[in-house]
Amino acid sequence: MPAIELKDKEYVLKSARDLGVKFIRLWFTDILGFLKNVAITIEELEEALEEGVGFDGSSIEGFTRSEESDMVALPDPNTFAVLPWRPKANAVARMFCDIVRPGGEPFEGDPRYVLKQNLKKAAELGYTFYVGPELEHFYFKSAEEPIPLDAGGYFDLTPLDLASNLRRETILALEELGIGVEFSHHEVAPSQHEIDFRYADALTMADNVMTYRLVTKEIALEHGVYATFMPKPMAGQNGSGMHVNISLFKGERNAFFDPNDPAHLSGVAKSFLAGILKHVREFTVVTNQWVNSYKRLTPGYEAPAYVTWALTNRADLVRVPRAKPGKEEACRIELRSPDPACNPYLAFSAILAAGLDGIRKKESLPPEAQTNVASLSPAERSQKGIQALPRDLGEAIEAASGSALLKSALGDHIYSSFLRNKQMEWEKYCSAVTDFDLKTYLPLL
């Protein structure tokens, strides 16, 4: 893998002045993955790079209680980039921040810090964790109701694909921000689209996912339309996923690759995959964190519903892509359950923790699924020992409760705060009177 370019503080100060930057947005996320922002001017940049910018952490979801609310956002110089959709005069740049306490110690409730801790555990075993997510999204005429812009289907071209220009401008903006894009296309559902990133280390990629979601929405708004990463905005159509392509490297070598294995998967790759299969029910609450997420994870819409893996079948939870067989750099596994509305820092942390647990314990990979599991009867699935993914957020919370692995991956603070937040969401949903209730029961009862 290519070396990561590091930017120091002097580089950032010089670049900001040379590029005519006036404002710098300091970005970080809450535990749910919502992007937060505080803006400073160029005159404050040097001090911010040295000392950070203080803020009230008690106002951020899942951060801290009011009696211990002082937090500091410390900019990461490696993430400096100018926002291309803002005016060139008095330009606006952004940097992601690490959240620390006033004394300088890392804040355990910062999702970016959590991912760094998990990457450190991988590094202690000699591994670098690389991911290449495939994020899907919809364009609608407004945020009020899901009215598609087109009736296009998979890989369709204009005139059916009316959002080609939106995708084009989004990709150009991402590339100006230094984010590599492999390809983009129209997806299966009407007005559904996908942009795939060139794979990178997990911390860089989590930052890229947060940037991409904002860029997509900003470009859409400029054209008077609404972009959404909601997992299942339309009944009867495919939902939006975030398939995550995964590999571990040791130095320049892909630790997942074995040229002598029929599937080109090393023992490390098989144990990592086995760890994911073993723990996926526990971490699904993180990779699929919303009530709406589980409307997507149902059979019949190209989303996984069962804990299986396969070399070719695209309906399984994990598949081993075969597009470039025998090419070491391309060897990877693809986890298909996450959706694009997750917190990428926490999602990548949970996935990595599960895989590393499989490696440490030398977990054995169960047999590959040889058929469409959804076509089997419940009795047949039970006989084969095939588990289902959680059917709803309530079941996902239950599967995560008491999970030693998830608690270790997220840390005590985020683990408890996150599950508490999800429990509140689930209880609110269960007590809500929905459109389904009214249309089904009001005429009958």
C-alpha positions in Angstrom: 0.0 0.0 0.0 1.2 3.6 -0.7 2.5 5.5 2.3 0.1 8.0 3.8 1.2 11.6 3.3 1.5 13.4 6.7 0.9 17.1 6.9 2.4 19.1 9.8 1.1 22.3 11.3 3.5 24.6 9.4 2.3 23.0 6.1 -1.4 23.7 7.1 -0.7 27.3 8.1 1.2 28.0 4.8 -1.4 26.2 2.6 -4.3 28.0 4.3 -2.6 31.4 3.6 -1.5 30.5 0.0 -5.0 29.3 -0.9 -6.8 32.3 0.5 -8.6 30.4 3.2 -10.5 32.7 5.6 -12.6 30.2 7.5 -11.7 26.7 8.9 -14.4 24.3 9.9 -13.4 22.0 12.7 -15.4 18.7 12.3 -16.1 15.8 14.7 -18.9 13.4 15.2 -21.2 12.5 18.0 -21.8 8.8 18.9 -24.6 8.5 16.4 -22.3 9.6 13.5 -23.8 13.1 13.0 -21.2 15.6 11.9 -20.6 18.5 14.3 -18.8 21.7 13.4 -17.3 24.8 14.9 -15.8 27.5 12.5 -12.7 29.6 13.2 -11.0 32.3 11.1 -7.5 32.1 9.7 -6.4 34.4 12.5 -7.2 31.8 15.1 -5.8 28.8 13.2 -2.3 28.7 14.7 -3.6 28.8 18.2 -6.2 26.2 17.4 -3.6 23.8 16.0 -1.5 24.2 19.2 -4.2 24.3 21.8 -7.5 23.2 20.2 -10.9 24.9 20.6 -13.0 24.5 23.7 -16.7 23.6 23.6 -19.5 22.4 25.8 -19.5 18.6 25.6 -22.8 18.2 27.4 -24.7 19.5 24.4 -23.3 16.7 22.1 -25.2 13.4 22.0 -23.5 10.7 24.1 -20.5 12.9 25.1 -20.7 13.7 28.8 -22.8 15.0 31.7 -23.1 18.7 32.4 -20.9 18.6 35.5 -17.9 17.5 33.4 -18.8 19.2 30.2 -15.6 21.0 29.1 -14.1 19.5 26.0 -11.5 20.5 23.5 -11.6 19.9 19.7 -8.0 19.4 18.6 -7.6 19.6 14.8 -5.7 16.9 12.9 -3.4 18.6 10.4 -3.5 15.5 8.2 -7.1 16.2 7.3 -6.8 19.7 6.1 -8.6 20.3 2.8 -10.4 23.2 1.1 -14.1 22.8 0.6 -14.6 23.1 -3.2 -18.3 24.0 -3.1 -17.6 27.2 -1.1 -16.6 30.5 -2.8 -12.9 30.7 -3.9 -12.6 34.2 -2.3 -12.4 33.9 1.4 -12.2 30.1 1.0 -13.4 27.6 3.5 -11.3 24.6 4.7 -12.0 21.8 7.0 -10.1 19.6 9.5 -11.3 16.6 11.5 -10.7 16.9 15.2 -9.8 14.6 18.0 -11.7 15.4 21.2 -9.6 15.7 24.3 -10.2 16.8 27.9 -8.8 20.2 29.0 -5.7 18.5 30.4 -5.0 17.0 27.0 -5.9 13.3 27.6 -8.1 11.7 24.9 -11.8 11.6 25.6 -13.1 8.0 25.6 -16.5 9.2 24.2 -14.9 10.4 20.9 -15.8 7.9 18.1 -12.6 8.8 16.2 -10.5 8.0 19.3 -12.3 4.6 19.6 -11.4 3.7 16.1 -7.8 4.7 16.7 -7.7 2.4 19.8 -8.9 -0.5 17.7 -6.4 0.2 15.0 -3.7 0.2 17.6 -4.7 -3.3 18.7 -4.4 -4.4 15.1 -1.0 -2.8 14.8 0.2 -4.6 17.9 -0.5 -7.8 16.0 1.4 -6.4 13.0 -1.7 -5.5 10.9 -3.0 -2.4 9.1 -6.8 -2.5 8.5 -7.9 -1.4 5.1 -11.5 -0.9 4.0 -13.3 0.1 0.8 -17.0 0.9 1.4 -19.6 1.1 -1.3 -22.2 3.7 -0.2 -25.7 3.8 -1.8 -28.0 6.8 -1.6 -31.2 8.1 -3.1 -32.0 11.5 -4.7 -35.6 12.7 -4.1 -37.4 15.9 -5.1 -37.6 17.0 -1.5 -37.1 15.8 2.1 -40.9 15.7 2.6 -41.7 12.5 0.7 -39.7 10.0 -1.4 -40.5 11.1 -4.9 -37.7 9.8 -7.2 -36.0 11.9 -9.9 -35.9 9.0 -12.4 -37.2 5.5 -13.1 -33.7 4.1 -13.9 -32.3 0.8 -12.9 -29.0 -0.9 -12.4 -26.2 0.7 -14.5 -28.7 2.7 -16.6 -27.5 5.7 -18.6 -29.2 9.0 -19.4 -31.9 9.9 -20.1 -33.2 7.5 -17.4 -30.4 8.5 -15.1 -31.2 12.1 -14.4 -28.7 12.3 -11.6 -25.5 11.8 -13.7 -24.5 15.4 -13.3 -25.1 15.2 -9.6 -22.8 12.2 -9.3 -20.3 13.9 -11.6 -20.1 17.1 -9.4 -20.0 15.0 -6.3 -17.0 12.9 -7.5 -15.2 16.0 -8.7 -15.7 17.6 -5.3 -14.5 14.5 -3.5 -11.4 14.3 -5.7 -10.6 18.0 -5.0 -10.8 17.0 -1.3 -8.2 14.2 -1.9 -10.7 11.3 -1.7 -10.1 8.6 -4.3 -13.2 7.4 -6.2 -13.1 4.1 -8.2 -16.5 4.3 -10.0 -20.1 5.3 -9.7 -23.4 4.1 -11.2 -27.1 4.1 -11.0 -28.3 1.4 -8.6 -31.3 -1.0 -8.8 -34.0 1.1 -7.3 -35.4 4.3 -9.0 -33.3 7.3 -8.2 -30.8 5.2 -6.2 -27.1 5.7 -6.8 -23.7 4.4 -5.6 -20.2 5.9 -5.4 -17.4 3.5 -4.5 -14.1 4.7 -2.8 -10.6 3.5 -3.5 -9.7 1.5 -0.5 -7.7 3.2 2.3 -6.7 2.7 6.0 -9.8 2.6 8.2 -9.3 6.0 9.9 -8.8 7.9 6.6 -11.9 6.0 5.2 -14.1 6.9 8.2 -13.2 10.5 7.7 -13.9 10.1 4.0 -17.3 8.6 4.6 -18.3 11.5 6.8 -17.1 13.9 4.1 -18.8 12.1 1.3 -22.2 12.1 3.1 -22.0 15.9 3.5 -20.7 16.5 0.0 -23.5 14.5 -1.5 -26.1 16.4 0.4 -24.5 19.8 -0.4 -24.3 19.2 -4.1 -27.9 17.9 -4.2 -29.1 21.0 -2.3 -27.4 23.3 -4.8 -29.5 21.6 -7.5 -32.7 21.9 -5.5 -33.0 18.2 -4.7 -32.6 16.1 -1.6 -30.1 13.3 -1.1 -30.6 10.7 1.7 -28.7 7.8 3.1 -31.8 6.5 4.8 -31.5 2.7 4.6 -35.1 2.0 3.4 -36.9 5.1 2.2 -39.3 3.3 -0.2 -41.4 0.2 0.4 -41.2 -2.5 -2.3 -37.7 -1.3 -3.5 -34.2 -2.1 -2.6 -32.7 -0.3 0.4 -29.4 1.4 0.6 -26.4 -0.5 1.9 -22.8 0.2 2.7 -21.0 -2.9 1.6 -17.5 -2.9 3.3 -14.6 -4.5 1.5 -12.0 -5.6 4.1 -8.4 -6.6 4.1 -5.5 -6.7 6.5 -2.0 -5.9 5.4 1.4 -6.7 7.0 3.7 -4.0 5.6 3.2 -4.1 1.8 1.8 -7.7 1.8 -1.9 -8.6 1.9 -2.3 -10.9 4.9 -5.6 -12.2 3.5 -4.0 -13.6 0.3 -2.8 -17.2 -0.2 -2.0 -18.1 -3.8 -2.2 -21.8 -2.9 -5.7 -21.8 -1.5 -8.6 -22.5 -3.9 -10.3 -19.2 -2.9 -7.0 -17.5 -2.4 -7.9 -16.9 1.2 -5.2 -17.3 3.9 -5.7 -18.8 7.3 -5.7 -15.2 8.7 -8.5 -14.2 6.3 -10.6 -17.3 7.2 -10.2 -16.7 10.9 -11.1 -13.0 10.5 -14.2 -14.0 8.5 -15.1 -16.6 11.1 -14.8 -13.9 13.8 -17.2 -11.7 11.9 -19.7 -14.5 11.5 -19.4 -15.4 15.2 -20.0 -11.8 16.5 -22.1 -10.1 13.8 -25.4 -10.4 15.7 -23.7 -8.6 18.6 -22.4 -5.7 16.5 -25.3 -5.3 14.1 -26.8 -2.6 16.4 -23.7 -0.5 15.4 -23.6 -1.2 11.7 -27.4 -1.0 11.4 -28.3 1.5 14.2 -31.8 2.8 13.2 -35.3 1.4 13.4 -35.4 1.8 9.6 -32.2 -0.2 9.1 -34.1 -3.4 9.7 -36.7 -2.7 7.0 -33.7 -3.2 4.6 -32.4 -6.5 6.1 -35.2 -8.7 4.7 -35.1 -11.4 2.0 -36.0 -10.5 -1.5 -34.2 -7.1 -1.8 -30.6 -8.1 -2.3 -29.7 -7.5 1.4 -28.5 -10.2 3.7 -30.8 -11.6 6.4 -28.8 -14.6 7.5 -25.3 -15.3 8.9 -23.7 -17.0 6.0 -20.8 -16.6 3.6 -20.1 -17.6 0.0 -17.7 -17.1 -2.9 -20.3 -16.3 -5.5 -23.7 -15.8 -4.0 -24.4 -12.0 -3.6 -27.3 -12.6 -1.2 -25.0 -13.8 1.7 -23.8 -11.7 4.6 -20.2 -12.0 3.5 -18.9 -12.8 0.1 -15.4 -13.2 -1.4 -15.2 -11.1 -4.5 -13.7 -12.9 -7.5 -13.3 -10.0 -10.0 -9.5 -10.3 -10.0 -8.7 -13.9 -8.9 -5.0 -14.4 -8.0 -4.2 -10.7 -7.7 -2.8 -10.2 -4.2 -3.8 -6.6 -3.7 -7.4 -7.3 -4.7 -7.9 -10.2 -2.3 -10.6 -9.2 0.3 -13.9 -10.1 1.9 -17.0 -8.1 1.6 -19.4 -7.6 4.5 -22.8 -6.7 3.1 -25.0 -5.9 6.1 -23.9 -2.4 7.1 -25.9 0.6 5.9 -24.7 4.1 5.0 -26.4 5.8 7.9 -24.1 4.2 10.5 -21.3 5.9 12.4 -18.3 4.7 10.3 -15.8 5.1 13.2 -17.9 2.7 15.4 -18.8 0.4 12.6 -15.2 -0.1 11.5 -14.2 -0.5 15.1 -16.7 -3.3 15.7 -16.0 -5.1 12.5 -12.2 -5.0 13.2 -12.6 -6.2 16.8 -14.7 -9.2 15.7 -12.2 -10.1 13.0 -9.2 -9.8 15.3 -11.0 -11.9 17.9 -11.4 -14.6 15.3 -7.6 -14.4 14.5 -6.5 -14.5 18.1 -8.8 -17.6 18.8 -8.0 -19.2 15.5 -11.7 -19.6 14.8 -12.6 -22.1 12.2 -14.6 -21.0 9.2 -18.0 -22.8 8.8 -18.9 -24.3 5.4 -19.7 -22.0 2.5 -23.4 -21.5 1.8 -24.2 -23.6 -1.3 -27.7 -22.3 -2.0 -29.9 -19.3 -1.4 -30.5 -19.6 2.3 -33.7 -17.5 2.2 -35.3 -20.3 0.1 -34.8 -22.8 2.9 -37.5 -23.5 5.5 -36.9 -22.4 9.1 -36.5 -26.1 10.0 -33.8 -26.6 7.3 -31.9 -23.4 8.4 -32.1 -24.6 12.0 -30.8 -28.0 11.0 -27.8 -26.4 9.2 -27.2 -24.2 12.2 -27.8 -21.0 10.2 -28.6 -18.0 12.3 -30.7 -15.0 11.2 -29.5 -11.4 11.6 -31.6 -9.4 14.1 -35.0 -8.8 12.7 -35.5 -5.4 14.3 -33.7 -2.8 16.5 -35.1 -4.3 19.6 -33.6 -7.7 18.8 -30.3 -6.1 17.9 -30.1 -4.3 21.2 -30.8 -7.5 23.0 -28.0 -9.3 21.1 -25.6 -6.5 21.9 -26.5 -6.3 25.6 -23.8 -8.1 27.6 -21.5 -8.5 24.6 -17.9 -8.5 26.0 -16.5 -8.0 22.5 -18.7 -4.9 21.7 -18.0 -3.4 25.1 -14.3 -3.8 24.5 -14.4 -2.5 21.0 -16.4 0.7 21.9 -15.2 1.2 25.4 -17.4 1.4 28.5 -18.5 5.0 27.8 -19.7 4.7 24.2 -21.0 1.2 24.7 -23.4 2.2 27.5 -24.3 5.6 26.0 -25.0 4.1 22.6 -27.2 1.3 23.8 -29.1 3.7 26.1 -29.8 5.9 23.1 -30.9 3.0 20.9 -33.2 1.7 23.7 -34.9 5.1 23.9 -35.4 5.1 20.1 -36.8 1.6 20.1 -39.3 2.3 22.9 -40.4 5.5 21.1 -41.0 3.6 17.9 -42.9 0.8 19.7 -45.3 3.3 21.2 -45.8 5.3 18.0 -49.0 5.0 16.0 -47.8 4.6 12.4 -49.4 4.9 9.0 -49.5 1.1 8.9 -51.6 1.1 12.1 -54.1 3.7 10.8 -54.5 2.1 7.3 -54.7 -1.5 8.6 -56.7 -1.2 11.8 -58.8 2.0 11.8 -61.2 0.8 9.1 -61.5 -2.6 10.8 -61.7 -2.0 14.5 
